[in-house]
Amino acid sequence: MAKILFKGYSTIDKKIGSTQLFDLNLAKQDLMNHFYTRRGERVMEPTFGSLIPTLLFNPINNDMDDIILQDAESIIDTDPRFELVTADTTINADANSITLNLLLNYTPDDKQVTMELQFDARAEEAV
């Protein structure tokens, strides 16, 4: 039986059943929470969060890809459970959406995982 390294709780997308998360699932949820939190939104932690949600309605310029990738790299660097292998962005100006595709190495198991994070107008309206 595999040894559990990390244990936590999440109520996101949980209607019935356990809210416990372990290891890789917990680490992925923690990373998603970091990305979907706007920078400055967390009390007493003004540098926690991502700039990406605030970029949705900004004019698209040549630097936007670089800003998104730098932000993603800095967020992933804060979590010792992950190492960034590759990151790619897709910006859709017509739909006001940004898609961030990540290939990560989950260091406790030395396993590669992919994550696709979607930032769009519908997510903005929910805030």
Residue pairs with C-beta under 8 A, 6 or more apart in sequence:
4 22
4 23
5 23
5 108
6 22
6 23
6 26
6 27
6 81
6 108
7 20
7 21
7 22
7 26
8 20
8 21
8 22
8 26
8 29
8 30
9 19
9 20
9 21
10 19
10 21
10 26
10 29
11 19
12 29
21 29
23 108
23 109
24 106
24 109
24 111
24 113
27 79
27 81
27 82
27 106
28 113
28 115
30 79
31 75
31 76
31 79
31 82
31 115
32 115
32 117
34 48
34 49
34 50
34 75
34 78
34 79
35 50
35 52
35 72
35 75
35 100
35 117
36 50
36 53
36 117
36 123
37 48
37 49
37 50
38 49
38 50
38 53
38 54
38 127
39 46
39 47
39 48
39 49
39 50
39 51
39 54
40 46
40 49
41 48
41 49
42 48
42 49
50 71
50 72
50 75
51 67
51 68
51 71
52 68
52 71
52 72
52 98
52 100
52 119
53 119
53 123
53 124
53 127
55 64
55 67
55 68
55 98
55 119
56 96
56 97
56 98
56 119
56 120
56 121
56 124
57 96
57 124
58 64
60 91
60 93
64 91
65 89
65 91
68 89
68 98
68 100
69 87
69 89
72 84
72 87
72 100
72 102
73 84
73 87
76 82
76 83
76 84
76 102
76 104
77 84
80 107
81 106
81 107
81 108
82 104
82 105
82 106
82 107
83 104
83 105
83 107
84 102
84 103
84 104
84 105
85 103
85 104
85 105
85 112
86 102
86 103
87 100
87 101
87 102
87 103
88 100
88 101
89 98
89 99
89 100
89 101
90 98
90 99
90 101
91 97
91 98
91 99
92 98
92 99
95 120
95 121
96 120
96 121
96 124
97 118
97 119
97 120
97 121
98 118
98 119
98 120
99 116
99 117
99 118
99 119
100 116
100 117
100 119
101 114
101 115
101 116
102 114
102 115
102 116
102 117
103 112
103 113
103 114
104 112
104 113
104 114
104 115
105 111
105 112
105 113
106 112
106 113
